[in-house]
């Protein structure tokens, strides 16, 4: 376990206290750990859901539409 002395704003301190109370945690360290886990799940690269993986596989199997130039592509798209 890593220990750190940090400086946070009053607003951040209130948020940590709210998380601590919401989850019934013993100390602010546990609250910060919960916040870091939630940040990782929502912002950082989450694991792909199985249904999304199936959708991607289906898309990869599709064949493209051939075209010779941009005018022909535009005609296909707008047509």
Rosetta silent file (secondary structure, phi, psi, omega in degrees, C-alpha in Angstrom):
SEQUENCE: XXXXXXXXXXXXXXXXXXXXXXXXXXXXXXXXXXXXXXXXXXXXXXXXXXXXXXXXXXXXXXXXXXXXXXXXXXXXXXX
SCORE:     score description
SCORE:     0.000 S_00000001
   1 L     0.000  139.169 -179.310    0.000    0.000    0.000 S_00000001
   2 L   -97.870  137.055  175.356    1.245    3.465   -0.894 S_00000001
   3 L  -109.884  143.983 -179.265    0.988    6.348    1.555 S_00000001
   4 L  -146.835  141.875  171.142    0.839    9.951    0.427 S_00000001
   5 L   -99.555  123.370 -175.191    0.465   13.340    1.997 S_00000001
   6 L  -127.165  156.201  173.801   -1.721   15.434   -0.283 S_00000001
   7 L  -111.020  123.324  179.344   -3.131   18.938   -0.399 S_00000001
   8 L  -128.101  160.201  178.601   -6.752   19.161   -1.523 S_00000001
   9 L   -76.136  166.090  176.804   -9.304   21.933   -1.704 S_00000001
  10 H   -61.583  -38.751  179.925  -12.173   22.267    0.761 S_00000001
  11 H   -62.651  -45.332  178.310  -14.579   21.261   -2.008 S_00000001
  12 H   -62.744  -38.862  178.676  -12.601   18.075   -2.743 S_00000001
  13 H   -62.457  -41.052  177.920  -12.508   17.307    0.978 S_00000001
  14 H   -64.162  -41.084  178.929  -16.309   17.618    1.162 S_00000001
  15 H   -61.889  -45.050  179.414  -16.702   15.283   -1.823 S_00000001
  16 H   -61.429  -41.261  178.419  -14.432   12.703   -0.193 S_00000001
  17 H   -65.012  -36.212  178.230  -16.431   12.960    3.040 S_00000001
  18 H   -66.038  -44.344  178.145  -19.686   12.455    1.104 S_00000001
  19 H   -62.301  -42.314  178.912  -18.302    9.338   -0.605 S_00000001
  20 H   -59.252  -45.329 -179.472  -17.054    8.085    2.756 S_00000001
  21 H   -70.365  -41.036 -177.308  -20.501    8.534    4.325 S_00000001
  22 H   -59.623  -42.233 -177.040  -22.399    7.166    1.319 S_00000001
  23 H   -96.080    0.838  179.146  -20.499    3.872    1.334 S_00000001
  24 L    63.393   43.403 -175.711  -20.068    3.673    5.127 S_00000001
  25 L   -86.864  159.861 -177.595  -16.274    3.635    4.883 S_00000001
  26 L   -77.792  -39.674 -176.751  -13.833    3.810    7.782 S_00000001
  27 L  -146.219  174.041 -177.388  -11.538    6.502    6.435 S_00000001
  28 H   -67.626  -26.354  178.287  -10.875    8.876    3.568 S_00000001
  29 H   -60.433  -43.127  178.390   -8.331    6.487    2.024 S_00000001
  30 H   -64.543  -38.091  178.736  -11.105    4.011    1.279 S_00000001
  31 H   -64.292  -42.179  179.196  -13.209    6.821   -0.205 S_00000001
  32 H   -65.142  -39.233  177.172  -10.353    7.886   -2.479 S_00000001
  33 H   -61.886  -43.187  178.014   -9.881    4.259   -3.588 S_00000001
  34 H   -61.385  -45.133 -179.401  -13.611    4.007   -4.456 S_00000001
  35 H   -62.233  -40.835  179.494  -13.409    7.273   -6.403 S_00000001
  36 H   -65.177  -40.582  178.764  -10.346    6.063   -8.319 S_00000001
  37 H   -64.416  -43.545  179.742  -12.060    2.776   -9.224 S_00000001
  38 H   -65.862  -37.802  177.292  -15.188    4.582  -10.449 S_00000001
  39 H   -62.410  -44.251 -179.843  -13.041    6.999  -12.474 S_00000001
  40 H   -61.179  -43.259 -178.329  -11.232    4.079  -14.074 S_00000001
  41 H   -67.851  -36.831 -173.734  -14.500    2.358  -14.986 S_00000001
  42 H   -93.408  -31.720 -172.973  -16.174    5.429  -16.437 S_00000001
  43 L  -107.586  -45.225 -178.797  -13.367    7.460  -18.012 S_00000001
  44 L   -75.830  170.704 -174.649  -10.440    5.214  -18.707 S_00000001
  45 L   -58.435  101.744  178.383  -10.665    2.448  -21.277 S_00000001
  46 L   -76.859  159.508  175.806  -13.429    0.214  -19.969 S_00000001
  47 L   -68.284  146.798 -179.216  -13.664   -3.427  -20.967 S_00000001
  48 L   -76.009  136.442  176.692  -15.928   -4.012  -23.915 S_00000001
  49 L   -69.249  147.933 -178.610  -19.335   -5.475  -23.185 S_00000001
  50 H   -56.313  -38.622 -179.180  -19.960   -8.878  -24.816 S_00000001
  51 H   -67.759  -30.998  177.983  -22.833   -7.531  -26.925 S_00000001
  52 H   -72.056  -37.450  178.116  -20.577   -4.767  -28.276 S_00000001
  53 H   -62.753  -42.442  177.961  -17.886   -7.315  -29.184 S_00000001
  54 H   -62.086  -40.477  179.301  -20.489   -9.329  -31.129 S_00000001
  55 H   -63.566  -42.104  178.159  -21.570   -6.163  -32.935 S_00000001
  56 H   -62.994  -42.076  179.006  -17.955   -5.394  -33.865 S_00000001
  57 H   -62.490  -39.496  178.607  -17.421   -8.921  -35.183 S_00000001
  58 H   -64.188  -42.258  179.076  -20.545   -8.588  -37.326 S_00000001
  59 H   -64.403  -40.100 -179.114  -19.293   -5.273  -38.748 S_00000001
  60 H   -64.606  -28.255 -179.418  -15.868   -6.764  -39.518 S_00000001
  61 H   -78.412  -18.061 -178.748  -17.507   -9.522  -41.588 S_00000001
  62 L   -68.926  149.448  177.671  -19.334   -7.009  -43.790 S_00000001
  63 L   -99.173  146.346 -179.670  -17.933   -6.240  -47.204 S_00000001
  64 L   -79.586  170.690  177.915  -17.364   -2.685  -48.352 S_00000001
  65 L  -101.100  120.284 -178.900  -18.831   -0.950  -51.381 S_00000001
  66 L   -74.126  145.293  176.004  -16.251   -0.390  -54.116 S_00000001
  67 L  -149.498  154.615 -175.035  -15.966    3.044  -55.725 S_00000001
  68 L   -92.427  -35.143 -178.271  -13.547    4.657  -58.160 S_00000001
  69 L  -151.962  178.183 -176.505  -13.470    8.252  -56.936 S_00000001
  70 H   -64.703  -34.983  179.493  -15.061   10.665  -54.469 S_00000001
  71 H   -63.220  -41.040  178.996  -17.828   11.635  -56.902 S_00000001
  72 H   -67.734  -40.278  177.218  -18.898    8.009  -57.213 S_00000001
  73 H   -62.091  -45.358  179.580  -18.796    7.562  -53.430 S_00000001
  74 H   -59.956  -39.912  179.205  -20.892   10.689  -52.946 S_00000001
  75 H   -63.715  -40.485  178.668  -23.417    9.346  -55.472 S_00000001
  76 H   -65.397  -44.119 -177.162  -23.635    6.040  -53.551 S_00000001
  77 H   -68.746  -46.372 -175.358  -24.056    7.786  -50.192 S_00000001
  78 H   -83.345  -18.000 -175.119  -26.568   10.401  -51.339 S_00000001
  79 L   -76.901    0.000    0.000  -28.373    8.148  -53.819 S_00000001
